């Protein structure tokens, strides 16, 4: 049964892809990984990007029943708090967000963890309209990474990338755990549609926001069906050693964990 419509929204400054998934039978809809804009120089948060989601939802007369985060993002500020106010819809996030908070609270001098409406765990389900969303825990990038499965579509956050994977070197991250999470996703059928959280197209190239499990199992250079756990850990860790710290790491963590205006 395919009664969902999936609309993506791209945020070029962070290469983030957000989604609105709507149930066409009832017009109930959910939002996944919305983004806030951040002017680092002036410490200003704004919501131009989230506005395009708001306009889309209003145009289609959707009723937003949930705002979901695939994980605590460390490269951009989340639009979830803003959209929570706009739509009066609860925010769902991994239960393991508490570990991320514990990892960073002293170093960043954080206030209390934001009282998210729902802390999700493996196997939990939520429904919107006649659609059903299932939670699959896919830690590795961070302990808090979730994959959301709706019918034959999955929203993978930063676990799987198009022909790549997320990084696994943040506190609490683990290449070994990521291998196990990706192996779990690779057990889904080849036709499973994979909706990505990030991609970084060049000016000339089109945005790829979608792939399939089958395609990645064959063609993903970091993680394919021939990749052993040991290969993956070596490859992922050596790649991560070369990656710079995300530019908005501290403001992102502070805002996304507490909803406080960043002071870092
Ligand atoms: Fe991330």
Boltz pocket constraint, residues with backbone or C-beta under 6 A from the ligand:
constraints:
  - pocket:
      binder: B
      contacts: [[A, 71], [A, 72], [A, 73], [A, 74], [A, 75], [A, 141], [A, 158]]
      max_distance: 6.0
